[in-house]
Amino acid sequence: MAKMVPVVLCGGSGTRLWPRSRKSFPKPFLPLIGETTLFEATLQRCADAGSFLPPIVVTGESHLAHVDDQLGDLPGAGIIVEPMARNTAAAIAMAACRLAPDSVMLVCPSDHHIADVQAFERSARQAAALADDGWLVAFGITATAPETGYGYIKRGEPIGPGAYQVERFVEKPDLDRAREFLADGGYSWNGGLFAFRADRFMEELEAHRPSIAAAARKAAEMGREEGRRFHPDADAFAEIESESVDYAVMENTTRAAVVPASMGWSDIGSWTSLRDALLRDGEGNTVNGRAELVDCSNVYVETDGPRVSAIGLDDVVVVVDGDEVLVTTAAGAQKVGKLQGAARQ
């Protein structure tokens, strides 16, 4: 089996976990679960030299200092510095243009949590074998709840042990449809993890989004190297349309496959998803810092100093970071990024 090249996508505005996460210091670079940052944990999951080659990190100028610091002197690692944000199709295309055509790319968001690393490695090896045979593979995260914040993947015909053709990708559903998907059993969450050969990805991009493919190739050809960093040509890169890899390629190719994966995955997309990924007490509460809870359930408290005291709360999040305080219901946690304070910082 061909070794995989981890392509670590490192962007985002950092607003959904405000006030802990800021635009200047977004969640991939924070130790939200244990002592390791989400970015460092992503690199560590792909560290087995028997399965993985050195990674390529795709990031922007604003995150470059954090990437350099946490990537350290990892041998063979490369960094593609995007001059501006152009979504995941462009980021993956830039990496594909920098790799040998037969390279198997393992696309990994840098800000997700995976509890079961061995299960991830098994799924990655399975996806890589399919990718080497010409499939464009999505990881289908086992759905454990009727989530409305994720897209879904409907499994089609089997193409091997534990692997299926994709029947269709489904947009984020309403609650009733999400419940139907969960009951059906044939749907998985789309976790944004993919595997494909570099040449196959570019072939599909050229077939379905030729202007993105052409601009990406031009940006790569005219770019410049600076040590382990590669800077695509800014003018050519600016011509790339901003579109996700899902819309540009995965929903259009006839060679989309899915590998179901049960590996304790979370996108840590809100304070409640972080709460659910951490250890909780018998009442469902999680506390990080000085706090006292009385008659509370499913409450998340994080404070970097001031003591938090709470009585009689249920499904509430309290976060204290410096002079910023966030209090929200669990249902409201998805709207944190809309706060003016989050937008400013």
CORHUCOR-V106309 format. One line per field, one symbol per residue. phi: phi as a letter, one per 40 degrees, with the letter a starting at -180 (. if undefined). psi: psi as a letter, one per 40 degrees, with the letter a starting at -180 (. if undefined). burial: # if it has 24 or more other ideal C-beta (glycine too) atoms within 12 Angstrom, else .. A space follows every 10 residues. Layout:
phi: ???
psi: ???
burial: ???
This chain:
phi: .cccbcbccb agcgccbccc cbdcaccdbb ccbgcccccc cccccbcccc bbcdcbbbab dcbccccdcc cgbdcgcbbb bccacbgccc ccccccccbc dccccbcbcc bbbbcbcccc cccccccccc ccchcbbbcc cdcbaccbcb cbbccbccbi dgbacccacb cdcccccccc ccccgcbbcc cgbabacccc cccccccbbc cccccccccc cccbcagccb bccccccccc ccacccccbc cbccbcbbbc bbagcacfca ccccdccccb cccgcbbbhc abbbfbafbb bbacadcbbb bgcbfbbbbb bgcbbbbacd ccccbdcccc ccccb
psi: hiiihhhhhg aieedefied hidegiddei gdhaehiddd dddddfehed diiiihhhii ddeddddddd dafhheiihh hheihfaddd ddddddeeii dehhhhhhie fihhdgdddd dddddddddd ddeeihhihh hhheigheei iihhibiiei hfiiihdiih ihiidddddd ddddeeiiih eehihiiddd ddddddddgd dddddddddd deiiigbeih hihdddddeh ihiidddddd ediefhihhh hhffiiefei ddddddeihi aeeeihhhah ihhhfiifhh hhhecihhhi hfihfihhhh hbehhhhiid dedeedeeid dddd.
burial: .######### ########## ###.###### .##...#### #######... ########## .###.###.# #..#..#### ########## #########. ..######## #####...## ########## ########## ###...#### #####..... .#####.### ..#....#.. ##...##### ########## ######.##. .##.###### ..#....### ###..##.## .#####.### ###.###### ########## ########.. ....####.. #.#..#.### ###....#.# ..#..##### #..#.###.# ..##.##.#. .#..#
